[in-house]
Amino acid sequence: MEKLFEKLGITPKNIKKYTAAFLHSSYVYENHLKVDYERLEFLGDAVLELALSDYLYSNLNVKEGDMTKIRASYVCENACYQYAMDLELSDYIKVGHGEETDGGRYKKVILADIFESLIGAIYLDLGFDIAKQTILKIIVPYIENPNIIFFSDYKSSLQEYVQTEQKSLVYSLVKEEGPAHNKLFTVNVVMGNIVLGVGTAASKKEAEQEAAKSALEKLAIYK
C-alpha cells in the first residue's frame, strides 16, 4: 500500500487498520476471519460528512439547506466511487472467490464503501486533523471544478415539492434480496396512501434516491 499512502500524503502508524479497511465480507467469510470493513465504513462516513461540513461552513456563505445539498453531492455513492477509482482502491480490495468472479472489486457500491472505510482507518490511526486534510485534498478539486456534477439530490427536490403540498413522505423498504455481500434493496416512496415511486439499488440510500427520482419523473417536476 506504499503507493497509496504516498498518493494520500500520509505516514501510517498502524498498518493493520488499513488492511482491515480493504477486507470485504465475502473474503472474511471464506477465510474465517473476524472483521471486515463495514465498521470502518460506518465511522468513515461520519468523518467524511464532518470534514466536508466544516469546510463548507468555513468557505461558503450560503444557507443551511444549500450546504446540505452541496455536501450530499460530494459524499454520495457516485462521488465516493469516483474518489476510489482515482486512488485505484480496487488494487487493494480483498473479496471472496465468488465476488471476484462477479467483478466485485469494481462494483460501485463496494468501491464507494471502501473509500469510506479507508477514511475511517485514517481517522483511527492518525486523528481527525490528518483525516480532514486527506479528505479535502481529494474532494476540494472536484468542488472547485464547475464541470463536474456527481449527483442530483432527488430526495431533497421531492421533499421541497411535497412541502408545498403540505404532505409528508415515507420511504419504505419493500424488498431485500441477494447474499449479504451482494444485496439489492427496493424502496417505495409514499405520500399519503399513494406510492409515488419505486427504486432499486445496491444500498438503501441509493434505492431511496432512485425512488425519489422515479417519483419526480412521474410528477414531471424534475428537470
C-alpha positions, 0 to 999 in steps of 0.5 A: 500500500506504499503507493497509496499512502504516498498518493494520500500524503500520509505516514501510517502508524498502524498498518493493520487498520488499513488492511482491515479497511480493504477486507470485504465480507465475502473474503472474511467469510471464506477465510474465517476471519473476524472483521471486515470493513463495514465498521470502518465504513460506518465511522468513515462516513461520519468523518467524511460528512464532518470534514466536508461540513466544516469546510463548507461552513468555513468557505461558503456563505450560503444557507443551511439547506444549500450546504446540505445539498452541496455536501450530499453531492460530494459524499454520495455513492457516485462521488465516493466511487469516483474518489476510489477509482482515482486512488485505484482502491480496487488494487487493494480490495480483498473479496471472496472467490465468488465476488471476484468472479462477479467483478466485485472489486469494481462494483460501485457500491463496494468501491464507494464503501471502501473509500469510506472505510479507508477514511475511517482507518485514517481517522483511527490511526492518525486523528481527525486533523490528518483525516480532514486534510486527506479528505479535502485534498481529494474532494476540494478539486472536484468542488472547485471544478464547475464541470463536474456534477456527481449527483442530483439530490432527488430526495431533497427536490421531492421533499421541497415539492411535497412541502408545498403540498403540505404532505409528508413522505415515507420511504419504505423498504419493500424488498431485500434480496441477494447474499449479504455481500451482494444485496439489492434493496427496493424502496417505495416512496409514499405520500399519503396512501399513494406510492409515488415511486419505486427504486432499486439499488445496491444500498438503501440510500441509493434505492431511496434516491432512485425512488425519489427520482422515479417519483419526480419523473412521474410528477414531471417536476424534475428537470 
